[in-house]
Amino acid sequence: MTLDIIKNTDYTLKYQNRGGYYMSGADPNMDEAKTNQEEIKEETPETEDTPKPEDAKKEKEEKEKDPNFSYFEPVTGIIFAIVCAVVFLVFPQIITIVFVGDTLIPTFDDEVIRNIWYLVVIWGLLHIGVDVVYLVQRKYSQNFVKFSIIGHAVAAIVACFILIPYKIVNVEYIDFIHRYYADIAEWFGNILVRPNLIVLVVMIVIFIIESITVMRRGKRTKETDEENKRKKEELAAKAEANEENKVNETNEVSV
């Protein structure tokens, strides 16, 4: 009779688990395997190679952070483009190097400049667009490097259409330079009567320097991204290996 009661009991006292009594069900083998898995999971210490959530967050921040990024450069570029466009369109008489008594002779013909205002606006928007994209991306990615070079190249072409025509130079300015330097240094006068080309050469030199700088920074950013990607793959491989080790240990205990 006593044996029948024990046999028909749904729950039996199985073993003592950490100072308390564990009640197992109908299948003691399954309960034992489950308990062993929980013990291994609780007692398995975290190794140095085990990736942590804070490490993943830190890695993501490092990946998004570009050591070459600076607010100063794009903001200064935007301000410079706006100031140049406004001065060239609204106050072209400011650009002068000749004074006759109390009268100044503007270097450029303001009437001609106003007739090509749309080219000046396009030039300014191209420069501003490149800097705005950089502010948004905050990174010298390969796409931005291509966009920057193309944008500045188109701006340089537009500047050629603006400055190459000789009619943009004020006629009074040309006459004064020829008369003033006729007996002093004619060769120097021939240079000064072409201020449009002087400005264009300076702009092209700046464009070349900017393009080289952007390409170099883009190369460094690419190398940094590749290094971060390699580290991420190593962490993923270590995490996978740790997970496989846990599964193998669990299977061995279950067996």
C-alpha positions as CSV (number, residue, x, y, z in Angstrom):
1,M,0.0,0.0,0.0
2,T,2.7,2.4,0.9
3,L,4.7,1.6,-2.2
4,D,1.6,2.3,-4.4
5,I,1.2,5.7,-2.8
6,I,4.8,6.6,-3.4
7,K,4.6,5.3,-7.0
8,N,1.5,7.3,-7.8
9,T,2.7,10.5,-6.3
10,D,3.1,13.3,-9.0
11,Y,6.0,15.0,-7.2
12,T,8.8,13.5,-5.3
13,L,11.5,15.0,-3.3
14,K,14.5,14.7,-5.6
15,Y,17.6,16.3,-4.1
16,Q,18.7,19.3,-2.2
17,N,19.7,22.3,-4.3
18,R,21.7,25.0,-2.6
19,G,20.2,24.7,0.8
20,G,16.6,24.3,-0.4
21,Y,14.4,21.3,-1.6
22,Y,13.7,21.0,-5.3
23,M,10.4,19.5,-6.4
24,S,10.7,17.6,-9.7
25,G,7.9,16.6,-12.0
26,A,7.0,13.4,-13.8
27,D,10.3,13.3,-15.9
28,P,13.3,13.6,-13.5
29,N,15.8,13.4,-16.3
30,M,14.5,16.5,-18.0
31,D,14.4,18.4,-14.7
32,E,17.9,17.5,-13.9
33,A,19.2,18.6,-17.4
34,K,17.3,21.9,-17.1
35,T,18.7,22.5,-13.6
36,N,22.3,21.8,-14.8
37,Q,21.9,24.3,-17.6
38,E,20.7,27.0,-15.3
39,E,23.6,26.3,-12.9
40,I,26.1,26.5,-15.8
41,K,24.6,29.7,-17.0
42,E,24.7,31.2,-13.6
43,E,28.2,30.0,-12.6
44,T,30.0,30.6,-16.0
45,P,32.2,33.7,-15.4
46,E,32.5,36.5,-18.0
47,T,35.9,36.4,-19.6
48,E,37.8,39.4,-20.9
49,D,36.9,38.4,-24.5
50,T,33.2,38.4,-23.8
51,P,31.6,41.4,-25.5
52,K,29.6,43.7,-23.3
53,P,26.7,46.0,-24.3
54,E,28.7,49.1,-23.2
55,D,31.6,47.9,-25.4
56,A,29.3,47.7,-28.4
57,K,28.0,51.1,-27.7
58,K,31.5,52.6,-27.3
59,E,32.5,50.9,-30.6
60,K,29.6,52.4,-32.4
61,E,30.4,55.9,-31.1
62,E,34.1,55.5,-32.1
63,K,33.0,54.4,-35.6
64,E,30.7,57.4,-36.1
65,K,33.2,59.8,-34.7
66,D,35.7,61.2,-37.3
67,P,38.9,62.6,-35.7
68,N,39.2,64.9,-38.7
69,F,35.8,66.6,-38.2
70,S,35.7,70.2,-37.1
71,Y,32.8,72.7,-37.1
72,F,35.2,75.5,-37.7
73,E,36.0,74.7,-41.3
74,P,32.5,74.2,-42.8
75,V,31.0,77.1,-40.9
76,T,33.9,79.4,-42.0
77,G,33.4,78.2,-45.6
78,I,29.7,79.0,-45.6
79,I,30.3,82.4,-44.1
80,F,33.1,83.1,-46.6
81,A,30.9,82.1,-49.6
82,I,28.0,84.3,-48.5
83,V,30.2,87.3,-47.8
84,C,32.0,87.0,-51.2
85,A,28.7,86.6,-53.1
86,V,27.1,89.6,-51.3
87,V,30.1,91.9,-51.8
88,F,30.5,90.9,-55.5
89,L,26.8,91.5,-56.2
90,V,25.8,94.4,-53.9
91,F,29.1,96.2,-53.2
92,P,31.5,95.6,-56.1
93,Q,32.9,99.1,-55.6
94,I,34.6,97.8,-52.4
95,I,36.9,95.7,-54.5
96,T,39.4,98.4,-55.5
97,I,43.1,99.2,-55.3
98,V,43.1,102.6,-57.0
99,F,42.5,106.0,-55.5
100,V,42.7,109.2,-57.4
101,G,42.6,112.0,-54.8
102,D,39.5,111.4,-52.8
103,T,37.9,109.3,-55.5
104,L,38.2,105.6,-55.8
105,I,38.1,103.7,-59.1
106,P,36.4,100.3,-58.8
107,T,38.4,97.4,-60.1
108,F,35.3,95.6,-61.6
109,D,32.4,96.9,-63.6
110,D,29.4,96.7,-61.4
111,E,27.0,96.8,-64.4
112,V,28.6,93.7,-65.9
113,I,28.5,91.9,-62.6
114,R,24.8,92.5,-62.1
115,N,24.1,91.1,-65.5
116,I,25.7,87.8,-64.5
117,W,24.3,87.7,-61.0
118,Y,22.9,84.1,-61.5
119,L,26.4,82.8,-62.0
120,V,27.6,84.4,-58.8
121,V,24.6,82.8,-57.0
122,I,25.4,79.4,-58.5
123,W,29.0,79.7,-57.4
124,G,28.0,80.6,-53.8
125,L,25.4,77.8,-53.6
126,L,27.9,75.2,-54.8
127,H,30.4,76.1,-52.0
128,I,27.7,76.3,-49.4
129,G,26.2,73.0,-50.5
130,V,29.5,71.1,-50.0
131,D,30.0,72.6,-46.5
132,V,26.4,71.8,-45.5
133,V,26.7,68.2,-46.6
134,Y,29.9,67.9,-44.6
135,L,28.1,69.3,-41.5
136,V,25.4,66.7,-41.9
137,Q,27.7,63.7,-42.4
138,R,30.4,64.9,-40.1
139,K,32.7,62.5,-41.8
140,Y,35.1,62.4,-44.8
141,S,33.4,59.3,-46.3
142,Q,34.3,58.3,-49.9
143,N,30.9,59.5,-51.1
144,F,31.6,62.9,-49.6
145,V,35.1,63.1,-51.0
146,K,33.7,62.5,-54.5
147,F,30.8,65.0,-53.9
148,S,33.3,67.7,-52.6
149,I,35.7,67.4,-55.5
150,I,32.9,67.5,-58.1
151,G,31.2,70.4,-56.3
152,H,34.3,72.5,-56.1
153,A,35.3,71.6,-59.7
154,V,31.9,72.8,-61.0
155,A,32.3,76.0,-58.8
156,A,35.7,76.6,-60.4
157,I,34.2,76.2,-63.9
158,V,31.5,78.7,-63.0
159,A,34.2,81.1,-61.7
160,C,35.9,80.8,-65.1
161,F,32.7,82.0,-66.8
162,I,32.5,84.9,-64.4
163,L,36.1,86.1,-64.4
164,I,37.6,85.2,-67.7
165,P,35.7,87.7,-69.8
166,Y,37.8,90.9,-69.9
167,K,34.8,93.2,-69.9
168,I,34.2,92.5,-66.3
169,V,37.2,94.8,-65.5
170,N,36.4,98.5,-65.2
171,V,37.6,100.5,-68.2
172,E,38.6,103.5,-66.0
173,Y,40.7,101.2,-63.9
174,I,42.5,99.8,-67.0
175,D,43.2,103.3,-68.4
176,F,44.6,104.5,-65.0
177,I,46.9,101.5,-64.6
178,H,48.3,101.9,-68.2
179,R,48.9,105.6,-67.7
180,Y,50.4,105.2,-64.2
181,Y,52.8,102.3,-65.0
182,A,53.7,103.4,-68.5
183,D,57.0,104.9,-67.4
184,I,57.6,103.0,-64.2
185,A,57.1,99.3,-64.8
186,E,55.0,98.4,-67.9
187,W,55.2,94.7,-67.2
188,F,53.7,95.1,-63.7
189,G,51.0,97.3,-65.2
190,N,50.1,94.6,-67.7
191,I,49.6,92.2,-64.7
192,L,47.5,94.7,-62.7
193,V,45.2,95.4,-65.6
194,R,44.0,91.7,-65.4
195,P,42.8,91.5,-61.8
196,N,40.1,89.1,-62.9
197,L,42.7,86.5,-63.9
198,I,44.6,87.1,-60.7
199,V,41.5,86.3,-58.6
200,L,40.8,83.3,-60.8
201,V,44.3,81.8,-60.4
202,V,44.0,82.3,-56.6
203,M,40.6,80.5,-56.6
204,I,42.0,77.6,-58.7
205,V,45.0,77.2,-56.3
206,I,42.6,77.1,-53.3
207,F,40.5,74.5,-55.1
208,I,43.5,72.3,-55.7
209,I,44.6,72.6,-52.1
210,E,41.1,71.8,-50.8
211,S,40.8,68.7,-53.1
212,I,44.2,67.3,-52.0
213,T,43.2,67.9,-48.3
214,V,39.8,66.2,-48.8
215,M,41.4,63.2,-50.5
216,R,44.0,62.8,-47.8
217,R,41.4,63.0,-45.0
218,G,39.1,60.7,-46.9
219,K,41.9,58.1,-47.1
220,R,42.5,58.3,-43.4
221,T,38.8,57.9,-42.7
222,K,38.6,54.9,-44.9
223,E,41.5,53.3,-43.1
224,T,39.9,54.0,-39.7
225,D,36.6,52.5,-40.9
226,E,38.4,49.3,-42.1
227,E,40.1,49.0,-38.7
228,N,36.8,49.4,-36.9
229,K,35.2,46.8,-39.1
230,R,38.0,44.4,-38.4
231,K,37.7,44.9,-34.7
232,K,33.9,44.3,-34.9
233,E,34.4,41.1,-36.8
234,E,36.9,39.9,-34.2
235,L,34.4,40.6,-31.4
236,A,31.7,38.8,-33.2
237,A,33.9,35.8,-33.8
238,K,34.9,35.7,-30.1
239,A,31.2,36.0,-29.0
240,E,30.3,33.1,-31.3
241,A,33.1,31.0,-30.0
242,N,32.0,31.7,-26.4
243,E,28.5,30.7,-27.3
244,E,29.6,27.5,-28.9
245,N,31.7,26.6,-25.8
246,K,28.7,27.2,-23.5
247,V,26.5,24.9,-25.7
248,N,29.2,22.2,-25.7
249,E,29.5,22.3,-21.9
250,T,25.8,22.1,-21.6
251,N,25.6,19.1,-23.8
252,E,28.4,17.3,-22.0
253,V,26.6,17.8,-18.6
254,S,23.3,16.7,-20.0
255,V,24.9,13.5,-21.3
